[in-house]
Amino acid sequence: DLHSFPTRRSSDLSLSVTPNPTTGKFTIQSDSNGFTDVVVYDIHGNLMVPVTRFVESKELDASDWPDGVYVVHFGRPVTMGHVVKLVKVSSR
C-alpha cells in the first residue's frame, strides 16, 4: 500500500503511521492496551511535535511542515525506544 508505512512491532507494542507519505494530516495508531507516548523530529533533530500521550490513535497535522523525512519516536510512557519514518510531500 502506497499510503501506509510498514508497522513497527516490538514484543509489546506496534505502531502504524497513515497515510505515509502524507500531504498534511496523518494518524498514528497503536495496538497498546495503555498509553503510548510519541514525539516527532525533523531529519535535523528539530522538535516538530512535543511529547504527546494517547490511547489507540492520534491525528496530527504536518500541513505547515516543509517537505522531507520526519522521525516518529514512540513507546510506553518514559521509554520511547521505537522509531518510524514519516515522509511529508507537497499536495500538488
C-alpha positions as CSV (number, residue, x, y, z in Angstrom):
1,D,0.0,0.0,0.0
2,L,1.5,3.3,-1.1
3,H,-0.2,5.2,1.8
4,S,1.0,3.2,4.7
5,F,4.4,2.7,6.2
6,P,5.0,-0.8,7.5
7,T,4.0,-1.3,11.1
8,R,6.9,-1.2,13.5
9,R,6.5,-4.0,16.1
10,S,8.3,-4.8,19.3
11,S,7.5,-7.5,21.8
12,D,4.8,-5.4,23.5
13,L,3.9,-2.6,21.1
14,S,3.2,-1.9,17.5
15,L,2.5,1.4,15.8
16,S,1.4,2.5,12.3
17,V,1.5,5.9,10.6
18,T,-1.0,6.5,7.8
19,P,-1.1,7.9,5.2
20,N,2.7,7.8,4.7
21,P,3.8,9.7,2.7
22,T,1.4,12.4,3.8
23,T,0.5,15.8,2.5
24,G,-0.9,17.1,5.8
25,K,-2.9,15.2,8.4
26,F,-1.8,11.8,9.4
27,T,-2.9,9.3,12.1
28,I,-0.6,7.4,14.5
29,Q,-2.3,4.2,15.7
30,S,-1.0,1.9,18.4
31,D,-2.2,-1.6,19.5
32,S,-1.2,-0.8,23.0
33,N,-3.6,-1.6,25.8
34,G,-2.4,1.6,27.6
35,F,-0.9,4.9,26.9
36,T,1.6,5.5,24.1
37,D,3.9,8.5,24.0
38,V,5.0,9.9,20.7
39,V,7.4,12.7,19.7
40,V,8.2,13.8,16.1
41,Y,11.5,15.3,15.0
42,D,12.7,16.5,11.5
43,I,15.7,14.9,10.0
44,H,17.9,17.6,11.6
45,G,16.7,16.9,15.1
46,N,14.4,19.8,15.4
47,L,11.3,19.1,17.5
48,M,8.1,19.2,15.4
49,V,5.7,17.6,17.9
50,P,6.5,17.6,21.6
51,V,5.8,14.5,23.7
52,T,2.1,13.6,23.2
53,R,0.4,10.9,25.1
54,F,-2.6,9.0,23.5
55,V,-4.6,5.8,23.7
56,E,-5.2,3.8,20.5
57,S,-4.8,6.7,17.9
58,K,-3.9,10.3,17.5
59,E,-4.3,12.6,14.4
60,L,-1.5,15.1,13.8
61,D,-1.2,17.8,11.1
62,A,2.0,18.3,9.1
63,S,0.4,20.7,6.6
64,D,2.7,23.6,7.6
65,W,5.9,21.4,7.7
66,P,8.4,21.6,4.9
67,D,8.6,18.5,2.6
68,G,11.0,16.0,3.9
69,V,11.6,13.0,6.2
70,Y,10.5,13.1,9.8
71,V,11.2,10.6,12.6
72,V,8.4,9.4,14.9
73,H,9.7,8.1,18.2
74,F,7.2,6.1,20.2
75,G,6.9,3.8,23.2
76,R,5.3,3.3,26.5
77,P,5.4,6.4,28.8
78,V,9.0,7.3,29.6
79,T,10.6,4.5,27.4
80,M,10.5,5.8,23.8
81,G,12.7,3.2,22.2
82,H,11.0,2.7,18.8
83,V,11.2,4.7,15.6
84,V,9.1,5.0,12.4
85,K,9.9,7.3,9.5
86,L,7.2,9.7,8.1
87,V,7.6,11.3,4.7
88,K,5.9,14.7,4.1
89,V,5.3,15.6,0.4
90,S,3.6,18.5,-1.4
91,S,-0.1,18.3,-2.1
92,R,0.3,19.3,-5.8
